[in-house]
Amino acid sequence: MNSLRVRIGVLGIALLAGALAPTAAQAAPAAPSPTVEELRLDRTVPREILRRSGFDDVAPGFARALDGARSYAEARRTVVREGSALWRRAVDRAQGRGPLGGDLSRDDDRPLYWARLGMTRYVRTWEPGFGVSDTRRAALLDVLERTSRGETDLRYPGHLRRILVTGFDPFTLDRDIRISNPSGASALALDGTVVRTAHGPARVETAVFPVRWDDFAAGTVERTLRPYLPKVDLFTTVSQGRVGRFDVERTNGAWRGGFPDNENLSRTGTVPVADPASGPQWTTTTLPYAAIVAASTGRFPVYDHTEVTEIPAGGTEAVVRADGPTAGSTARAGGGGDYLSNEIAYRATLLRDRLGLRDRLPGGHVHTPVLQFGAGNTTEVTDPEFVRNRVDIIDQVRAIVTVAADAGLRS
């Protein structure tokens, strides 16, 4: 009987322990882990780009600052400060201010991209002593993205004309991790600069967007542009497009084609916007495309690109139309395709129209040439032809913006 009581007592303790132990559903959440995009930081090329630009000190310095925070409010202030500092540092480097920091040319957009990922990776995996909820961590990541992309740095002091230009991060990095995006490089080179137009000086402000479907679905484009479109005199979204040419995209389509983004995610279907029932299948540029095409802006030819892919009204199969969409058709690709470059053009011009600005605000999308390495370079992160191509594209973007302002702004 005594042994039975002991066994019963042990069983009772075990049962009690089992009752008190967390079940699978109650278990603490798994530790945060880096994203697909952030995990590419572990590869050799990103580390080389950061080292050769001097931006390899960004993430470690940010980590030390964030670790010094003693509350969520202090952590948020740190993120705002450090994110803004990264953007300003990248702009200053691109525009010849401050130390070069290494042997990569100043026109290189990649240090900003990889340094930002080092910062977001640290926030995503950071475990402060005071604890941080998933909601608050997401808020920190959001403010870091916005501040380090120039979205909170859009300022138009004085009485100058106002131009807004946007670019993109590098993409298709699993195809070639060395890739640079000339649209992002153009944004860094133009931010805060003044161009001389026929209507007087105009200040250019810029921001750089991520190549991620879900960020667009969450409204990052509209959130960034909505406060500024009623105040600017001209805008253009810019992305990398075709080999050897610039394109002014005439028409944008409300369709996602599903090509993988920087997280290797695919999204297919109608572009998700607010009030989708009122979203048109097509939007159009109001940039002065004829003047842009006719002007001498640089060594790359510039085209008024009118081609789209549509399902005609009453049809079921997609067809290519060289001269734009037909009445009542359903979009399958705009002039800029069915990826995020088409989507930012669609979103920005739809926002222009919904704000009642179509008749007075020139705006649309410009595709740059693909940025190419020199012949035979399959391993090096840079070469003289690569730098020359990027500098020439940047200079031509600036010239195109100036021509657009000359022709599109009102006296």
Order of alpha helices (4+ residues) and beta strands (2+ residues): alpha-alpha-alpha-alpha-alpha-alpha-alpha-beta-alpha-beta-beta-alpha-alpha-beta-beta-beta-beta-beta-beta-alpha-beta-beta-beta-beta-alpha-beta-alpha
